[in-house]
């Protein structure tokens, strides 16, 4: 079973590879890297983890 961050990476790579044009590619970029994107959500989750658990993630 993949770690959720690995799944997120794989999903992003698939969407990037299948983007037919720059407009769609920009949409994918915002989805994953935007202010309320998937990566930002994970960053917020990391802030709330105890210090002992952070290295495991």
Buried (B, 14 or more C-beta within 10 A) or exposed (E): EEEEEEEBBEBBEEBEEEBEEEEEBEEBBEBBEEEEBBBEEEEEEEEEEEEEEEEEE
